[in-house]
Amino acid sequence: MTWVISAFVCAAVATASLAVSPASAAALKGQLTAGAAKVDVTPAPDKLPKGMEGIHDRLFARAIVVGDGKTRAALITVDVGALSTETWSHISAKAERVLGIPANQVMLTATHTHSAPPLSGPAFEDQVMQAVQQAAAAARPARVAYGTGVSYINVNRNIIDPVTHRWWEGPNYDGPSDKTVAVVKFDSLAGKPIAVYYNYAVHAVLNGQLDQVSGDIPGATSAYIEDSLGDGAVAVWSEGAAGDQNPIYFQQTYDLRDIRIKDYAKRGQDISNAMPPGGQGLNKQDPQVVKLMNQQKQMVLSMGQMLGEEVLHVGRAGLERPAATADIWATQSTVTCPGRRRTDTGRAGYPGVYVDGPDVPLRLSLLKIGDIVIGGVDGEVFNAIATRLKQQSPYKHTMMATLTNGMAPSGYIPNDAAFGYNTFEVVSSRLKPGCAETAIVDGLLDLMGKAP
């Protein structure tokens, strides 16, 4: 385990230091405070699960702790595919118990990298809490500013296949795709960068077939921003509504899938509509496979730099007037939609066959920092749902953080119109059509209506 901030600050020391530090004294007068930290959570090579072949780049837990003199909130993101509801419950409860941060003011998000092993358990939770504790201990008087930019590295990933004329995965340049990059920047009163919290919608799937540990696009973007800002600044990814959004340059993955389909077909197995996980079945000694995988690695760095440059551009020239005071408020609720259970198989292209399943609870979280609103959903949400929320929100500065505060038993969460497409996300969803879009949007709007 590697700590980014070398000195470990235990919870008691962190709490005590906040009580007597200049940052705390300023906060008591209404001054905003902010601190940030990151901790390496990469498993040791001998602890990797079967099928993972090594470490391409490191995984991190990144945290920002922000205070308004009356209360504090934690924005935490971890380079992992998903974080269970149990993991969120344990970490948020510990943040409340040890640091006095109310559990409903913890926003714990997964980057959704498809190149990380499942991470859970007490040791992992302690690593995440180390990032939160170190961020709390580093808090100092700060200013916050919001801005937006655009990045074109995402694309809707559901198309009509030109050969089969059925729904399949591919770049749909005309499909719904929000290009907005939302940026929340925390600086010291002297203008020194403390942290950036940025929100964007794209699947972290470029390195998925390498079968090596990687933070993928979110990890590369945060690393690039942090290197550019320097001075220990931390860049925290916020997973936008990326349920139907792929990286725009994804051809190597499609080519590798075609190679795998042909190789399996030679052995008498048809996987054209049932893709094995990761790079399972690929001959990684094949020169063509090696070339495509090396191109994927390069693409992650390229897209990380492009997205990182847009975040930096917003930070330089696109931020609104910074505020040194900002009230913090948060709340949560659960909405429930009818569920279904699929009884047949097949990745996409054909309607699924379903029977009634258990109702599906969806956790909604709302964190408000001044006039900045972060709406959290604990599932993989389609892009159009977040767009609708932002259009209807009474707050100009609204974003949606998905895969946040647990993991709903829903599978993908398509918008209502998307249920008419036999895409792999739709046919695998455990939600019946006609509920989730409005339940999420209206549910978050209702939470906004409760804000003081």
N, C-alpha and C positions, 0 to 999 in steps of 0.2 A: 504494500500500500504506500503510495506517494502522497505527501501533503504538499499543496501548492504554497500555503503559508506555513512556514516551518515550525513555528511555535504553536503547540496545542494550547488552546485556551479553554479550560473546563467551564461547564455551565455556571458554576457558582461564581467563578472569577468574572465571567462575561457579564452576568447579571449585576454583580457588585460594581464593576467598572462603569457600566452604563449609569449606575445610580449616582456616581460622583464625578464623572468625566465632564469636560466642557461641552461635549455633544449633548449630554443629558441635561445640563443646566440650560443650554440654549433651547432644547426641546420643550422644557417646562415653560418657556416663554412663547411657545407656538412655533418655534423654528423647526422646519423639516430636518430630519437626519436620515442618513443612508450609509450603509456599509455593504461590502460584497466580498465573496471568497469563492474559491473552487477547490474541490478535493478529488483526487484520482480514485476512481472506483473500479478500475480494470482488474478483472480476476487474474490471479497468477496463471501462467501457462499450464501448469499441471492441474488446475481446477476447471479448465474449460470442458464443456460437455462434449460428448462424442459427436463427431461431425464438424467441429470447429478446429481449424488447422493452424492456428497461431494468431498473433496480434499484429494487425496492420497499423492501427493508431489507437491512442489511449481514449478511455471513456472517463467522463467527469460528472460530478454533481456540482452545479453552480447555483449560488444563492445570493439574493439581495434582501436585506432586512431594512425596512423603511419605517420611520416613526414620525408622529406628529405632536409629541409631547404628552399625549393622553393614552395612546395605544400604538402597537406596532403590527406590521404585516410582513410575511415572508413570501418572496417569489423564488421558487426553486424549480430547476429543470435538471433532469438526469438523462444522460445518453443511454437510453434503453428502449426496447420496443414498446413496453407498457409497464405500468406500475399498478399492482393490484389494489383493490379497495382496502384490503387488510394492511398493506404497506402504508398507504396514505393515512389510515386511521392511527397506526402506531406512531408515525412520524409527526403528524399534527398534534396528537395527544402529548407527545414528548416535548414538542415546541411550546405548548401551553404550560406544561408542568415545570419545565426547566427554565424557560426564558420568559414566560408570561405572555407569549404571543397567542391570542385566542385561536383555537383550532380552526374556526371558520374563516380566519384571516391568513391561512396558509394555502397558497396555490402551488400544488406539486404536479409538475407536468413531465411527461415523457417526450423525448424528441422523436420517438418512433423509428429510430434507426433499425433497419432489418439485419444489422450485422452485430448484434450484441446478444449474449446469452441471457436467459432470464435471471434477473437479480432480485433477491428478496432475503428475508431473514434478519436476525438481530445484528449481525456484523455489518451487513450492507446498510441497514437503517442507521447504525452508528456512524458510518461514513457520511451519509447524507446529513445527519445532524451536526457533524463536525463542520461542514460547510456553513450551515445555518448559524452555529455558535460563533464561528470565526467572523462571519459577516456581521453579526450583532456586536461583537467586540470591536470591530473596526468602524462602527457607525460614527459619523461626525456631521456637523452642520452642512446642509446640502441644498441644492436647488434642483428642481425637476422641470423638464421641458418635453413637449410632445411634438412629433412631426410625422409626416408620411412621405414615402417615395414610391417608386414602382420598380419591379424587377420582372423580367420576362423569362425566367428560368423554369417556370411551371407551365403546365398545359393540361387541359382536360384529357383524361385518358380513356374515354369510352367512345368508340366509333363503330360504324357498320363495316364489317370486314368486306373488302372489295371482291374477294373470291367466294366466300360462303354466303355473303349478304345477311349475316347474322351479327348481333352485337358482340364485340370483342375488345381487347385492350390495344390501344394505339393512340397516337397523338391526334386529338380532335381540336384543331385550331379555332373552330367556330363554337366549341362548347363552352359552357359557363366556366370562367376562370378569373378570379380576382387577383390582380397583379400587385395589390397594395402591400407595401412594407410599412408597418406601423412601428415607430421608434419612440421609446421612453428613455430619456437620458438623465442620469443623475450625476451632477458635478459638485465638487466642493464650492464653497463660497468664493474661493480664489480662482475658480474655473478649471480646476484639475479634475479629469474624468474619474469617476468612481465606478460606474456601471452603466451598461446599456441593456435594456429589455426590449427585444424586437420580435415582431409577430409576422409570420409568413406561412403560406399554405403550399407545401410541396412534400411529397413522400420521400423519405430518406432510404431509397432502394437501390442506388447505383452500385454499391459494393456488395449487394446481397448474395450474389453467386460466387463470391470469392471464398466464402466459408471462413473468413478471418474477422476478428474483432475490429470494428470501425465505427466511429461516430458519424460517418457518411457526411452528407451536406451540412447538417447542423453543426457537427463537430468542426468541420473545415472552416465554416463561416465564422463561428465564435473564435476559433484560434486565430484567424486572419485579423478580425477586429481587435482582439486583445493585443496581438503583436503590433498592430498599427497605432493603437492608443497608448500602449506602454503604461508605465507607472502603476502596474498592478491592477489596472481596470479589468472588470469581468463582463463578458458579453453573454447574456442569458437568452437562449432561444425560446420562443413561445410558439407552440405548434398551432398554426392556423387550421382552418377547416379544409384539410387536405385529403378527405376520404376519396375524392375522385380526381386528384391532382398528382401527376407524375412529373419528374424532371423532363424538360422539353427535349433534351438530347439523351435519348434512351436506346438508340439503335443497337448498341452492343448487346444489351440484354435481350432484345428481340432476336438478334442473330444467334446468340448462345442458346436460346430456347429452341430455335430451329435445328441447330446442331444436335441438341439433346433429343428432340423428337425423332430425328432420323436415326440416331444411334439406338434408341429404344426400339424403333420399328424394325431394325435389323435383327433384334433379339425376339421379335414377335410380340412386342408390347406397345400398345397405342396409348401415348400420354398426351395427345394433342389437345385434349379437353380436361386434363387432370394433371397439372404441373407439379412435379415433386418439389419439396422445399429446397431453398438455397441452390447450391450447385450440384446437388445429388445426381450422380450418374454421368457427370461431365468428365471427359478424359482431360485432365489438367496438364498432361504432357503434350497434348496436341498443339503444334505451333500456332494454328489459327485461334484456338481457345486462349492460349497464352497472350497472343497479341490483343485480342478483344478485352481480356481482363486487365491488361496493362493500360489500355485506353480508358477503361472504366475508372481505374485509380486516378488517372490524369484528369478525367472529367469531374470527379469529386472536387479536386483542388481548384479547377477552373470555375466551377459553379460557386464554390465557397468564396472565391475571390470576387466574383461578380456580385453576388448578393452582399458580401461584406463591404464592397466598395459603395453600394447604394446606401447601406446603413450609415457608413461614414459620411457620405455626401449629405444625407439628411441631418446628421449631427453637426456638420459644418455650416450648412446653408438652408436647411429646411425646417428648423425648429421654431416653434412659436415662443413667445416671451416666457422665459423661465420664471418659476414661482418658488419662493423660499418658504412658503407655508402651504400646506395642503392637508385637509382633514382626511383621515382614513376611516373607511366604513366597509363592512362586509356582511354578507348573509348567504344562506344556502336554502335549497329546497329540493324535493324529489318529485318528478312527474312520472307517470306510469302509462305505458302504451300496451295494447294487446300484442301478444307474441304468437309466433308460429314455429313449427319444427319441420325441417325439410326431410323428406323420406326417400329422395332419389339422390343421384350424384351427377357430376358434370360441372366444369368450371364456369361456363358461360355459353350464351347463344341460344339456349332453350329455356322455356319457363320451368321453374322448379315445381315439384309436387309437395304439398304441405298438409299438415294437420295442425289443429290448434295446439299452441304451446303456452307455457306460463307467461303471465304478464311480465313486461320488461321495465324495471325501474331505471330512470336516468337521473343522475345527480347533476344539479345545476348550482354553480357557485358564482357569486358576484363580489368583486373587490373594486372599491372605488378609492382612488387616490386623487384628491382634489376633483377636477372635472374629467379625469381619465377613468374609464370604466373597462374592466376586464371581465367578460362573461365566460365562465368555465363550463365545459361539458365533458363528462367522463366516457366519451366514445369517439369513434371515427366519423366525423360529420362531413356531409357533402358541402361543397363550396357555396351553393346557392342559399343554404340555410343561414350561413354567416352573413352573406350579402343582404339578405332580407332583414336580419337583425340590425345591421348597421344602418340600413335605410330607415327603419322604424324607430330606432333608438332616439330618445330625447337628448342624448348626449352626443356632441360632435365627435368626441374622442372615444370611440367604442371599438373594441376588438373582441374576437372570440378565441379563447385558448382551449383547444380540444385535448383529449387524452389527459385530462386534468382532474385531480382528486379522486383517483380510483379508476376502475375499468368496468364499464357497464357490460352486462351479459347480452348485448344487443347484436354484436357483430357491427357491420357498417350501418350508418344512419343516413340513408338516402333522403333527399327532398321528395316531396309528393310526386312531382312530374317524372322523376327518375325511375320510379317504380314501374313505369311503362316500358323500360328497357331491360332486356335480359342480360345485363352485365354481370360479371362475377361478384361485384359488391352487392347488387340487388338480390340475386338468387341465393346468396349465402346469408343475407340479413335475417335475423331472428325477429324482426319487427313486421307486423302486418302494415300494409300501406295505409296512408291517410291520417296518421296521428302525430308522428315524431316531429315533423317540421314545425307545425303550429304549436305543439306542446313546448318545444324548446324555445322558440322565439317569444311566444306569449309568456312563458314561464320566466324568462330572463327579463322581459319588460316589466312583469309584475314585481320582480325583485327590485328593479330600478325605481319603481314607484314607491317603494318603501324607504328609499334613501332619505336621510334628513336634509 
